[in-house]
Amino acid sequence: MITASRLFRCALMVGVLSACAFSLHAQQVRTPSPATTPVTAPATGAGAGPAGSSAAPGQVSRPAQPGAKPAVATQSSSAPAPLSRKGAPVFVLNSLDGNVSVIDPATWTETKRIPTGREPHHLYLTPDEKSVIIANAGADSLTFIDPRTGEEQRTIRGILDPYHLRFSPDMKWFVTAANRLNHVDIYRWDGTNPTLVKRIPTSRTPSHLWIDSRSKTIWASMQDSDELVVIDIATQTLTSRVKTGPMPADVYVTPDDKTLLLGLTGSDGVEVYDVAGGKAPVLVRKIPTGKGAHAFRSAGDGKHVYVSNRVANSISRINYQTLAVDATFPAPSGPDCMDISSDGKLIMVGSRWAKKLTIIDVASQKVIRQIPVGKSPHGVWTLDHVARH
């Protein structure tokens, strides 16, 4: 159910209430998938994990389009053309179509669409790198796809509202954020299937997750209660929560586990928190980026991270050593999740309001191609990406 307060907050963010369209998990028709595997029954009792283990929201809101549209290069323009590439396909999750566009990086064309389930929003590679998992929030399911061929492998059902997902770096734990059901689930991963160990009530609308490099701490943003919560993996308990700016979304922690960046979709920048030593997050500053700061992606060079500004129609590059923006890229029509080509030369970002995958040349800071995909393209991912840190 969409509350009046949620509509009001959406209107504040984008300036046009009539353009708000939220993801209604319970009102769409499930898209069937051919192969299914039931989820393993949850373990009984609280805290089933071993002690001391070292282990854009679901809503869709169309922003007003400020200023002139960024130019998109054509074949006859002097702007650089995207390099012809061989290798793994690019996957784009079409959240309102319930499917995945498979893009050939050699021709930059869509080769097929794979039906998943209602509202695929985010995706993650399995520890053995043999599958990429599509989380279908509205269908309570996970779709497994071969990251090299784009072939569907199987579907696991009974995963409640998997909006966002991550594996712990030690690959023992699989964690999901239930955006509409207000909880975070911790699953044990046996190499093939997840087993539910603990369901942790949070607060309103858990959005994005991050897990530290030692597999000890989960950070989760709370989109509608404006909070950042901290969960201890060893005890599977929520240990602290702090108030944040409006509509916190994606979370990014620097490789040394000392600094946490939090995108504020209801504001115009990124909050910076000191989390060194596993302590409760302490706000130290805010980095202005652009209205609707939302999703992060590492630049792969060990010192930069990109953040999409969904209302400002731009992407900012943050130097997380200096905690300042050092480059800004045009990104039309509601830029959301993105991935970076393995050589670091191209940004691939979903333009949610245009039903397109947008390709940006990093060197020239220009949009050089847009590929038509499905409705509300959200997650973007390819196996051929830069290092995540």
C-alpha positions in Angstrom: 0.0 0.0 0.0 1.3 3.4 -0.9 1.0 5.8 2.0 0.3 9.6 1.7 3.7 10.3 3.3 5.5 8.2 0.7 3.8 10.0 -2.1 4.6 13.4 -0.5 8.3 12.5 -0.2 8.4 11.4 -3.8 6.9 14.7 -4.9 9.5 16.6 -2.9 12.3 14.6 -4.6 11.2 15.1 -8.2 8.9 18.1 -8.1 6.1 16.4 -10.1 3.7 14.3 -8.0 1.7 13.1 -11.0 4.8 11.5 -12.4 5.3 9.2 -9.4 4.9 5.5 -10.2 5.9 3.1 -7.4 6.6 -0.6 -7.7 3.5 -2.4 -6.5 4.9 -5.8 -5.6 1.5 -7.4 -4.8 -0.4 -6.2 -7.8 1.5 -7.5 -10.8 1.2 -10.9 -12.5 4.0 -13.4 -11.9 6.1 -14.2 -14.9 6.7 -18.0 -14.9 10.1 -19.5 -15.3 10.7 -23.0 -16.6 12.9 -24.5 -14.0 12.3 -24.1 -10.3 14.2 -25.2 -7.1 12.5 -24.8 -3.7 14.4 -22.8 -1.1 15.9 -24.9 1.7 13.8 -24.7 4.9 15.1 -22.1 7.4 17.1 -23.2 10.3 15.2 -23.2 13.6 16.1 -21.0 16.5 17.7 -17.5 16.5 21.4 -17.0 15.6 22.0 -20.3 13.8 25.3 -19.0 12.4 28.5 -19.8 14.3 29.6 -17.2 16.9 32.8 -15.4 15.9 32.3 -16.3 12.2 34.5 -14.2 10.0 32.3 -14.2 7.7 16.1 3.0 -6.0 14.2 1.9 -4.3 11.5 -0.4 -5.2 9.6 2.7 -6.2 9.8 4.3 -9.6 9.5 8.1 -9.6 10.0 10.1 -12.8 12.0 13.2 -12.2 11.5 16.5 -14.0 14.1 16.9 -16.7 16.1 20.0 -15.8 18.0 21.8 -18.6 18.8 20.7 -22.1 19.2 17.0 -22.9 22.8 15.8 -23.2 23.9 15.2 -26.8 24.1 11.6 -28.0 26.8 10.9 -30.6 25.7 9.4 -33.9 27.8 7.6 -36.5 28.6 10.8 -38.3 29.5 12.8 -35.2 33.1 13.6 -34.1 32.5 12.1 -30.7 34.3 8.8 -30.0 32.3 5.6 -30.8 32.2 2.8 -28.3 34.8 0.2 -28.9 33.7 -3.0 -30.4 34.1 -5.6 -27.7 34.2 -9.4 -27.5 33.3 -11.3 -24.4 30.6 -11.5 -21.8 27.2 -10.0 -22.5 25.8 -7.0 -20.6 22.6 -7.6 -18.6 20.0 -5.0 -18.0 17.1 -5.6 -15.6 13.8 -4.3 -16.9 12.0 -3.9 -13.6 8.6 -3.1 -14.9 8.7 -5.7 -17.6 9.8 -8.6 -15.4 12.7 -9.6 -17.7 16.4 -9.1 -18.5 17.8 -7.6 -21.7 20.9 -9.4 -23.0 23.2 -6.9 -24.8 26.0 -8.1 -27.2 29.0 -5.8 -26.5 30.5 -6.4 -29.9 27.5 -4.8 -31.7 25.8 -3.0 -28.8 22.4 -4.5 -29.7 19.9 -6.5 -27.6 20.0 -10.1 -28.6 17.1 -11.4 -26.4 15.1 -10.9 -23.3 14.9 -13.5 -20.6 11.6 -13.7 -18.5 12.4 -13.7 -14.8 9.7 -12.7 -12.4 8.0 -9.5 -11.2 10.3 -6.6 -10.5 13.9 -7.7 -11.0 15.9 -4.9 -9.5 19.4 -6.1 -8.6 21.8 -8.9 -9.4 25.0 -10.5 -8.0 27.6 -13.1 -9.1 27.7 -16.4 -7.3 31.0 -17.3 -5.4 31.9 -19.9 -8.1 31.3 -17.3 -10.8 29.2 -19.8 -12.7 25.9 -17.9 -12.3 24.6 -14.3 -12.0 21.6 -14.2 -9.6 18.7 -11.9 -10.6 16.6 -11.0 -7.5 12.9 -10.8 -8.4 11.5 -8.7 -5.6 7.8 -9.0 -6.6 8.0 -12.7 -7.4 9.8 -13.8 -4.3 12.3 -15.6 -6.4 15.9 -15.8 -7.7 16.7 -16.4 -11.4 20.2 -17.9 -12.2 21.7 -17.0 -15.6 25.0 -18.0 -17.1 27.1 -14.8 -17.0 29.1 -15.8 -20.1 26.4 -17.1 -22.4 23.2 -15.4 -21.2 21.4 -18.7 -20.9 18.9 -19.2 -18.1 19.9 -21.9 -15.6 17.3 -22.3 -12.9 14.9 -20.4 -10.5 14.7 -20.6 -6.7 11.4 -19.7 -5.2 10.4 -18.8 -1.7 12.9 -16.0 -1.1 10.7 -13.3 0.3 11.0 -9.9 -1.4 14.7 -10.1 -2.5 15.1 -6.4 -3.5 18.9 -6.0 -2.9 21.4 -8.9 -2.4 25.0 -9.5 -1.6 27.4 -12.4 -0.8 29.8 -11.9 2.1 33.5 -11.7 0.9 34.2 -15.1 2.6 31.3 -16.5 0.5 29.6 -18.1 3.5 26.6 -15.8 3.7 24.0 -14.6 1.3 22.1 -11.6 2.4 18.9 -10.0 1.0 17.0 -6.7 1.8 13.2 -7.0 1.7 12.2 -3.6 0.5 8.5 -3.9 1.0 8.5 -6.2 4.0 11.0 -4.3 6.2 13.5 -7.0 7.1 17.0 -8.2 6.2 17.5 -12.0 5.7 20.8 -13.8 6.3 21.1 -17.1 4.5 23.9 -19.7 4.8 25.3 -20.6 1.3 26.4 -24.2 0.7 27.7 -23.5 -2.8 24.4 -24.2 -4.5 21.4 -23.1 -2.4 20.7 -20.6 0.3 19.3 -21.7 3.7 17.6 -19.1 5.8 19.3 -18.6 9.2 17.9 -15.4 10.5 15.2 -12.8 9.6 16.0 -9.5 11.1 13.3 -6.8 11.4 14.7 -3.4 10.5 12.7 -0.3 10.0 10.9 1.2 7.0 12.0 0.1 3.5 15.5 -1.4 3.6 17.1 -0.5 0.3 20.8 -1.3 -0.2 23.4 -3.5 1.5 27.1 -3.5 2.0 29.3 -6.1 3.8 32.8 -5.3 5.1 35.9 -7.1 3.7 36.2 -9.3 6.9 32.6 -10.6 6.5 31.7 -9.3 10.0 29.4 -6.4 9.4 26.4 -5.6 7.2 25.3 -2.0 6.6 21.8 -1.4 5.3 20.1 1.8 4.3 16.4 2.4 5.3 14.8 4.4 2.5 11.6 5.6 4.2 12.7 5.9 7.9 15.9 7.8 6.9 18.3 5.5 8.8 21.5 3.5 8.4 21.5 0.2 10.4 24.4 -2.0 11.4 24.1 -5.8 11.6 26.6 -8.1 13.2 27.0 -11.3 11.1 28.4 -13.5 13.9 25.4 -13.0 16.1 22.9 -12.0 13.4 21.7 -9.1 15.4 21.1 -5.4 14.7 23.6 -3.6 16.8 23.1 0.1 16.0 21.2 2.6 13.9 21.8 6.2 13.0 19.6 8.9 11.4 20.5 10.0 7.9 19.5 12.5 5.3 16.3 12.0 3.2 15.8 8.7 1.4 19.2 7.0 1.8 19.9 4.5 -1.0 23.1 2.8 -2.0 26.0 2.2 0.4 29.7 2.0 -0.5 32.5 1.3 1.9 36.2 2.0 1.0 38.6 -0.9 0.7 40.2 -0.2 4.1 36.7 -0.5 5.8 37.2 3.0 7.4 34.8 5.2 5.4 31.2 4.6 4.3 29.5 6.6 1.6 25.7 6.9 1.5 23.7 8.2 -1.5 20.8 10.4 -0.5 18.1 10.1 -3.2 15.9 12.7 -1.5 18.7 15.2 -1.4 21.7 16.4 -3.5 24.7 14.5 -2.4 26.5 11.8 -0.5 26.9 11.5 3.3 30.3 10.3 4.6 30.5 8.2 7.7 33.5 7.1 9.8 33.1 3.4 10.4 36.7 2.5 11.3 37.2 -0.3 13.7 33.6 -1.6 13.3 32.2 1.3 15.4 28.7 2.7 14.9 28.7 5.1 11.9 29.7 8.7 12.7 28.7 11.4 10.2 31.8 13.5 9.2 30.7 15.4 6.1 28.5 15.6 3.0 29.8 15.6 -0.6 27.6 17.6 -3.0 27.1 15.6 -6.2 23.6 16.3 -7.7 19.9 15.9 -6.9 18.8 12.3 -6.4 22.3 10.8 -5.5 21.5 7.1 -5.7 23.8 4.2 -6.9 27.6 3.6 -6.6 30.0 1.7 -8.7 33.8 1.4 -8.2 36.0 3.0 -10.9 38.4 0.1 -10.3 41.5 2.2 -9.7 41.6 2.0 -5.9 40.7 5.7 -5.3 37.5 6.6 -7.2 33.8 5.6 -7.1 31.0 6.8 -9.4 27.6 7.8 -8.1 24.5 8.3 -10.3 22.4 11.4 -9.6 19.0 10.3 -10.7 17.2 13.7 -10.7 20.2 15.8 -11.8 20.7 13.4 -14.8 24.4 13.1 -14.2 27.1 10.8 -12.8 29.7 12.2 -10.4 33.2 10.6 -9.8 34.2 10.9 -6.2 37.8 10.6 -5.1 37.3 8.8 -1.8 40.8 9.6 -0.6 40.1 13.4 -0.8 36.3 13.0 -0.4 35.6 15.4 -3.3 34.0 15.2 -6.7 36.7 15.4 -9.5 34.6 14.8 -12.6 31.0 14.9 -13.7 29.4 13.1 -16.7 26.1 13.7 -18.5 23.6 10.8 -18.0 20.1 11.4 -19.3 16.7 10.3 -18.2 17.1 9.1 -14.6 20.5 7.3 -14.4 20.4 4.5 -11.9 22.6 1.4 -11.5 25.7 1.1 -13.7 28.7 -1.0 -14.5 32.2 -0.1 -15.8 33.9 -1.9 -18.7 37.0 -3.9 -17.8 39.4 -1.3 -19.2 37.6 1.5 -17.3 36.8 3.4 -20.5 33.0 3.1 -20.6 30.2 3.6 -18.1 27.1 1.6 -18.8 24.1 3.0 -17.0 20.4 2.3 -17.0 18.3 5.4 -18.1 15.1 4.5 -16.2 12.8 7.0 -17.8 13.9 6.5 -21.4 13.9 2.6 -21.5 17.5 2.7 -22.6 21.0 1.5 -21.7 23.3 4.6 -22.0 27.0 4.3 -22.8 29.3 7.0 -21.6 32.9 7.5 -22.8 35.0 8.3 -19.7 37.8 10.1 -21.5 35.5 12.6 -23.4 32.8 12.7 -20.7 30.2 12.3 -23.4 27.2 10.0 -24.0 28.1 8.0 -27.1 25.3 5.5 -27.5 22.0 4.5 -26.2 20.5 1.0 -26.7 16.7 0.5 -26.4 15.8 -2.0 -23.6 12.6 -2.6 -21.5 10.6 -0.6 -19.0 12.4 1.0 -16.1 15.9 -0.4 -16.7 17.4 -0.8 -13.2 20.3 -3.2 -12.6 23.2 -3.2 -15.1 26.0 -5.8 -14.9 28.6 -7.6 -17.0 31.3 -10.2 -16.1 33.8 -8.0 -18.0 34.0 -5.2 -15.4 36.7 -3.4 -13.5 37.8 -4.5 -10.1 35.1 -3.6 -7.6 37.7 -1.8 -5.4 
